[in-house]
């Protein structure tokens, strides 16, 4: 069933279009509920006040597991939709902060029937985007370099930082829909590591959840890629935008997941390595910062069409150093999981 939701507003400035604002945010929540099923009720509050355009924050996070100095936590919003447990009671689950000046640039049409003026940004698209963050497009990575510091969300866990400075989302459903690993925003524009795409030349750069640009006079819609990402991080998808049966029936026939549990010896920097399956490289150039000496490990998740049966797996370090004890740069593979088998 579609998830339930409520929307309230806190506006000390008494914006003249508060009623229109409430209506369009309710419409944005309704758009997502067409595709996502869940328990509980997503309580959304709009806070109007000085901020950077519009942004979303989630009230709570729920610990799921602890592994090698990293806690896996789930956004309270996602956890409530999955379990029906409201971890913060009557308080808002999701707060959308919006600047009064930015509100003046928005076009309020919940019906999507009117043409958006060339000097206005579609408000429905903006608030669908912000609710999308509350549904799972949100993590704890450093905006400077993407590293984690003690916590990660399922969104974070499925992101790989590549040697060239890029980042990719490696969820099996999303990779199958996109046809490749999904580019994550790394532009130093305030959107990094919580959005898709880095250029409008990429299809991800036009997605509702893109971190490149929201153009005046243009509407953005929920895509099957957005839904696939939310499915990868644990939400239940009840409908699809297009006709991709892979997303709707949950089949793993088009893509499967390979998980390597690795650690390192660092020397003048972390090691970099590649992975091949049956002689074909999977993913880009990879790295790890999990210290072997400290007993740490890191799970690297890769996706591809690996087929069934035994496969030939190879891990090749590309900047090995062997300068005696304490001056080595190595990669250790502790565990391999393919098709759910370890």
Buried (B, 14 or more C-beta within 10 A) or exposed (E): EBBBBEBEBEBEEEBEBBEBBBBBBBBBBBBBBEBBBBBBBBBBBBBBEEBEBBBBBBBBBBEBEEBBBBBBBBBBBBBBBBBEEBBBEEEBBBBBBBBBEBBEBBBBBBEEEEEBEEEBBBBBBBBBBBBBBBBBBBBBBEEEEBEBEEBBBBBBBBBBBBBEEBBBBBBBBBBBBBEEBBBBBBEEEEBBBBBBBBEEEBBBBBBBBBBBBBBBEBBBEBBBBBBBBBBBBBBBBBEBBEEBEBBBEEEEEBBBBBBBBBBBBBBEEBBBBBBBBEEEEBBBBBBBBBBBEEEBBBBBBBBBEBEEEEBEBEBEBEBBBEEEEEEBBBBBBEEBBBEEEE
